[in-house]
Amino acid sequence: MTTDQRPPLVDLHGRSPWSIIPALCLGFFMIMLDTTIVNIAVPTLVTELDASLTAVGWVNSAYLLSFAVLLLVTGRLGDRFGPRPMFVAGLVVFTLTSLACGLAPNIGVLIAARALQGIGAALMTPQTMSMITRVFPAAKRGAAMGVWGATAGVATIAGPVLGGALVESWGWEWIFFVNIPIGIVALYLAVTKLPTLPTAARSFDLVGVFLSVVGMFLLVFGLQEGETYDWGTVVGPIGIWEIVGAGVLVLVAFVLWQRHLGENALMPLRLFHVRNFSLANVAGFSVTFAMTGLFFPFTIFLQTVLGLTPLHAALVGLPGSLLSGIVAPFAGRLSDRVPAKWIVSTGFAILVVVVAWLSLVIEPDAAVWELVLPMTFFGIGTGFLFSPLASTATAGLDHRTAGAGAGAFNTNRQIGGVIGSAAVVALLTSRLSVAIPGAIKDAAAGLPATERQKLLDGFADADVSSFATGGGAIKNPLLLDAVHTGFSTAVGQTLLLTVAMLAVGLVASLSMKALRPQHHGSVPLAKEPAVAH
């Protein structure tokens, strides 16, 4: 293995490699912010746009769907045409569609604008990792990825806080308008500071593009919208599982086609011959699955059981968000000195303990500080993960494969979130159907016969759909207490799935090769990689 102490193979006209970071991180901040900022505005959108909850759900789904489906393609476009033009194009699309979202007169236009916004996000995301990998020498790459990781952690958790403040102060439109000044500044910095990097002159895999887009769309749509259709029929004889199965088959065809093309493939399979790259993808999938698996049931619990406002519920995670932003650059710099494997493993170990701890303290009478404390440590754990994991995934990639590798890594992260969302919703629904009746029976058992019958009659007459949101429409205080108890139990049990997935990430990180930081240089993948397999 050759070390990579050379200067980067790009002319920065005497500028430091750090000069590219502001543009990349501002663009990436908007992308990650918009994955979570809309959730807090869902009730407002239902009311002000006179839309159903299912329709409003598509405001987020359309963005995440187009974002996830295109990441493989846009990563390779960066290799073919250069990361700078792809990033600038994505930034323009994202900023203009943010304006269109804020001006949307109805829910249909908003959903369409969000889908286009996802295309802009997909164009930008792989280029951020690819450009950092190619511009920074190996000795400084960890610190740069630390800033990138801090941006991801802060933006993801800050989304609900900023969204709550904007919705309550100026209206839902401003959760999109806020991107416009950020986008303009990022565009100026991108045009003036980002360098033109060498490209890989080869034919573009149009068959691979078609197979990957179709396969990813079918798989992501099926998993993301399964609960919407109750995992049953979508149209005619076609059901969710038929769509998921078709997606899997098309993706198998995609992998076989990539194997046939070899180095000219949209996603060269040789990338996955490198042990740490493959394991970093498993770990990235796990952490995104876990974050979705934590925040979805936890946010509902805070608002429906503890009665917190959306903004106050978002503030529970604020200390963790701030600490994540502080820890991530430190973890990135540390990965320049010690093998990233141990930093990533530390992050996963912290998260396993924290989420298990959280599952035990979720009770209907829990004090807010009892929840803030583990969420603060959760931020520390994520701070240890993002940047060293990204560094591990991109180690050994050269200018021909940096975009493809970044695209594959980010695709796996997004798919982790989609599958995590589907799995957690299904598990939470299943546990609610058991935990709430059980809690009601337990509450009734200690009552006199007349009161017991009154409670059971109230359960029979209650709106069952209200149980999924903590029973807010139930008037009987005894019944409401029982529903809250059952709901808390179901949330705690659902979080155990998140613990299990984090354990998978911990095993994957411990299985990585403990490469010394100076070994994180660029390794040409046209030949057999020198990294030990």
N, C-alpha and C positions, 0 to 999 in steps of 0.2 A: 504494500500500500504506500503510495506516495503521500507525503504531507503537503498541505496547501498553504504555504507561507508566502506565496507569490502575491503581488498586487492583482486585483481583479482585471480581467481582460476587457476593459472598457475605459474609454477616456472620459473622465469627469471634469476635465478642464481645470485641474488643480483643486477641485472641491473635495470635501470629505464625503465618504459614502453615507454619512449620517444626513446629508442634505436631501436624500430621497425620502427619508422617513416621514416628514410631515404630510406630504401629499398622499402617500400610501396609507398612513394611519387615519387621516381624515376620511378618505373614501371607505376604508374598512370599518371605521366607527359608524358611519351611516348605515352600512349594510347590516351590521350586527344589531344596531339600535332598532332597525325596522323589523327584525325578527320577533321582538317582544313588545314594542311600544304600542301596537294596535290592541293587544289583549285588554288593556285597561279601559279602552274606549268602547268595548263591545255593547254594554247596555245603552250608552249614548247613541251609538249608530243605529241600534234597533229602533229607538224612539224617534230620532230626528230624520232618518231616511225611510221610516215606515216600512221596515224590512223584518223578515223572520230571522230567528236566531241562526237557523241553518244557512240562510243567505249571507248573513254577516260573518259566519264562520269561514265562508269562502274568501273574504277579504284577506285573511291570513293564509288560507290554503293556496290561493292562486299565486301569491308571492313565493311561498316555500316550494310549491310544485315546480314552477318555471325555474327557480333558482337551483334546485337539486338536480333537475333533469339535464340541465345544460352544462354543468360544471366540467364534465369530462371533455366535452367539445371545446369549450372556451379555454381550458388549459392548453389543449393542443394548438388552438389558434394562436395563443401567445408564443408557442415554440415556432410556429410557421411564419407569422407576420411580425412578431416582436411584442413583448409585454407592454411597452409604452403606448403604442397606438390602440391596443385592446383595452388598456386601462382608461385611457382618455375617452374612447368611444363609450365604454360602460358608464363612466362618470357623467357624460352628457345625457345618455339615456336615463340614468337614475335621477338626475336633477330635474329634467323636463317632466318625467312621469310623476315625480313628487308633486310638482305644480298641478298636473292633471288630476292627481288623487284629491288634493285639497279643493279643487274647483268642481269635483264630480257632483252632478245634480241628483243622481240617484244611485242605488246600490249596484246596478248593472255596470254603469260607467266606472264606478270605483273598483269593482272586481277586475274589469279589463285593464284599467290603469295599473293596478297592483301586479297583474301578470307581466306587464311590460316592465315594471320596476324590477321584478325578479330577474328579467333578462339582463338589465344593467348590472345588477348585483353579481350575476354569474360571470359576466364579462370581466369584472374587476377582481373578484376574489382570488383566483389562482395566480394572477399577475403580482399580487402583493407578496406572496411567499416566494414566487419564482424570482422576482427582481432582487429581493433581499438575499436569496441564496446565491445569485450570480454576481452581485455587486460587492457584497461584503466578503473579505477573506475569512477563512475558517476560524481564525483566532478571535475574530470580533463578531462572528455570526450569531452566537448565543445571546449576546447583549442586545443585538438588533431584534432578534426574535422575542426577546423579553419585552421590549416595547410593544411589538405586535401582539403578544399574548396579553399584555396589560390592557391594550385597546379592546380586545375581544371580551375579556372578563368584565371590564367596567361598563362597556356599551350594553352587554346582554342584561346585566342586572339593573343598570341605570334606566333602561327603557321604560319599565313600569312607573318609576318615580317621576321621570320627566313627562311621560304621557299623562299621568294623573294630574300633575301641576298644570300642563297646557290645556287639558280638557276642562278642568274646573275654572281656569282663568279666562281663556280666550276661545275655547271651542274645539271640537274634534278636528277641524281642518288644519289646525296648527301642529298636529303630530306629523303632518306631511310637509307643511310650509317650512318647518324648522330645518329641513334638509337643504333648502334653496341657498341661503347664505353660506352654509358649510360647503355645499357643492361648488359654488362659485369660487371660494377661496381655494379649495382642493384642485379645481381645474386650472387656476392660475399657477399654482405650485407645480402641478403635473407637467404643464406645457413648458415651464421655465427651468425645472430642476431635474426631471426624470431623463436619464440618458437613453440613447438609441442603442440597443444591444444586438449582437449577432443573431441571425435567425438560422433555422435549419431548412435548407432548400431541398424539399422533397415533395412528392405528390401528396395530396390530401386524401385521406381515407373516407370517401363519401359513403360507401356501404357501411363502414363502421359508425359514422355519424348517424345514419338512418337507424341502424339496429340499436345503438345506445340510447338515442332519444326515445324511440318507440318503447323499448324494453323498460327504461327508467320511468317513463310516463305511466305505463300500465302498472308497474310495481308500486310506485309512490302513490298514484291515485288510489289504487285498491287498498293499501294499508292506511293511507291518510283519511280516506272517506268511508272506511268500512263501518264505523259506528254510525255514520249518517244514514246509511242504508240498512242498519241493523244486521250487517254481515249477510244480507240476503240479496234479493233481485235488484238490479239497477235499471235495466230496460229489457223488455221481452224475456227471452230465456237466459239472458246473460246476467250472472250474479257477481258479487265481489270476488269470490274465490276463483271463478273462471278468469276474471281480469288479472288477479295476482298470478295465477298459474300461467297465463299467456305471457305475462311480463317476465317470469322466470325463464320460460322457454326461449323467448327472444334474447334474453341476456346470455343464456347458454350459447345460442347461435353467435352472439357477439364475441364471446370469449374464444370460440372455435375459429372464428374469422380472424381475430387478432393473432391467434397462434399461427395461422396460415401466413399472415403478412410479415410476421417477425418484427424487424426494426422499423418497418414502414407503417406499423399499426398506429391507430389513434391512441391506444394505450399499450405500449410495449410490455408484454408479460414478463420480460426480463427484470422489470422493476421489482416484481414480487419474488424474484430469486434471491434478493438481498433480505436476509433474515430480519434485520431491524426495521426495514421499510414495511414489510408485511405485518410485523407485530405492532408497529406504530399505528397502522391502519385499524387493527383490532382495538387498540387502546383508545384511539380517537372515536371510533364507533361507540365504545362503552361509555366514555365520559359524556358524550352528547345525549345518548339514550338516558343516562342517569340524571342529567340536568333537566331534561323534559319530564322524566319520571318523578322528580322531586317537586318541581315548581307547579305543575298542573294540580295535583291533589292538595298540596300545601297552601296554595293561594286561595283555593275554594274554601278550605278549612278556616283560614284566617278571616275571610269575609262573612261566611255563612254561619259558622259556629261561634267564633269569638266576636263577630259583629263589627270588625274593623272596616273603615272606609277603604276604597281602592288605594288612595294615596298612603294612608297609614299602614295598610297591608304591604305595600311596596317598600315602605321605610324599614320594615323588619329586616330586609336583606341589605340595607344600605351600608352598615358597618362592614359587612363581609365584602361588598363591592369595592369599598375604598381600600380595604386591606389587600384584596386581590390585585388591585392596581399598583400597590406598593410592593407586594411580594414578587409579582411576575418579572419586573426588570431585574430584581435581585437573583431570581432563579435563572433567568437567561444568562446573566454574567457568570453565575456559578457553573453553568453548563459549559462555559469556556475553560473551566479549570478541572472539573471532575466529570466522569462519565454521566451523560444525561440519564442513563438507565436508573441511577440511584435517586435522582431528583424526581423523576416521574413516579417511581415506586413509592417515594415518600408522600407525594401528593395523593396517590390512590389509597394508600394506607390511612391517611388522615380522613379522606372522604368516606371510606368504609365505616370507620368508627363514628364519624359525625352523623351520618344518615341513620345508622343503627341507634344511636343516642336519640336522635330526633323522633324516631318511630316510637320510642318508649315514653317520651314526655308529651306527646300529642294527646291531650285530654280536653273535654269540654270546659273545664275550669282552669286551664293552664294560664299562668301569668305570662304576659308578653315577653318579659325578660328571659324566661326559661326557654323561649324559642329564638330570641335574638342571639343568645350565647352560642348555641350550636351553629346557627347560620353564619356567625362571625368566623368560626373555625372552618366552615365550608368555604368561605372566601379565601382563606389561607391555603386550603387544599387545592382549589382551582388555580390559584396563583402559581403553585409549583408545577402545574400540568401543562398549560397551553404552550408556552414558548419552548421548553425542552422537548416536548413531544413533536412540535413542528420542526425543530432542529433535527431531531432523530429521523423524521420522515423524509426530509430533504437532503440529508447527508449522502454524498455519493452521486448526486445528480449533476449532470453537466448541462450546457446550453441547449442541447438537443432534447433533453428529457425533463428539464426542470418544470416546465409548464404541465406536462402530462402527469408527473409525479404529484405536483401540487393539486391538480384537478382531481386525481384519484383520491388523495387524502381528504380533500374537502368534500368530495362526493360521499365518501364513507361516513364522514361526520354528519352530513345532512341526513343520510339514510338512517343513521342511528337515532336522530331526533324524530324522524317520521315513525319508525318502528317503535320507539319508546313511547310516543304519544298514543299510538294505536293499542299497544300492549297495556299501558297503564289505565287508559279509559276502560278497556275491556275488563281488566282485573278489578278496578275500583267499582264498576257497576256490579260485577259478580259478588264482591264482598259486601256491598251495600244491601243486596237482596237477602243476605244471610245475617249480617250484623245488626241491622235495624230491627227486624222482627224479633231477633234474640234479645236485644236490649229492652224492647217493649214487653216481652214476656217476663223478663227478670223484674222490671219495674212493677208489673201487675201482680206478681207473686206475693209481694209484701203488703198488698192493699186489702182492705175488707172486701167482701164479695161484691157489694154494690158499686164501690169505687173501681174495683177491678173490671167489672163489666162495662162501666162507663168509659174507662180507658181503652178497652178493646173495641168498643163501639166507635170511639173516636178514631182509632186506627183504621177500622173498616171504612169509615166515611171520608177519611182524609184523601187529599189529592196525591196520589202515589208519585206523580212526576215531581212534586215538591221535595221528595226525599233525596233526589239527586243533587239538590242545592242546599241541603241541610235542613229542610222542612220549614222554611221561612213563612209559608202560608198557613201553617198549623196554629190554631188558636189555643188549644188545650195545653196549659203549661207543663203538666206531667208528661203528656205525649211528646211535646217539643223537647223536653229534657232527655227523654228516652231516645228520640231520633238523633239528637246531638251526640249522645253517648255512643250509639251505634255507628254514626257517621265517623266519629273520631277513631273508633276501633278499626273501621274499614280503611281509613286513610293510613293508620299506623301499619296495618298488615300489607297494604299496597306498597309502602315504602321499602318493605323487605325485598321486593323485586329489584328495586334500585340498588339495594345493598348487594344483591347477588350479581348484578351486572358490573358494579364497581369492582367486585372481587375478580371477575373475568379480566377486567383491565389491569388489576394488580398482578395477576398471574402472567399476563402478556408482557407487562413491563419487566417483571423479574426474569422472564425468559429471554430478554434481549441480550445481545453481546455487550459487555462493558467496554466499549471502545474508548480509548483515550481521546480527549478533545482534539488533539492535533491530527487525528485520523479522520476528521470530518471534512476532508477535502473533496474536490470534485473527482469522480472516477468515471472515465468514459465507459458508457454502457454498450458501446458497439462491440466491445470485447468482453470476455468474461470478467465480471467485477472482481476486484481484489479483496473486497470485504469477505470475511469468513462467513460461510453459510451455516 
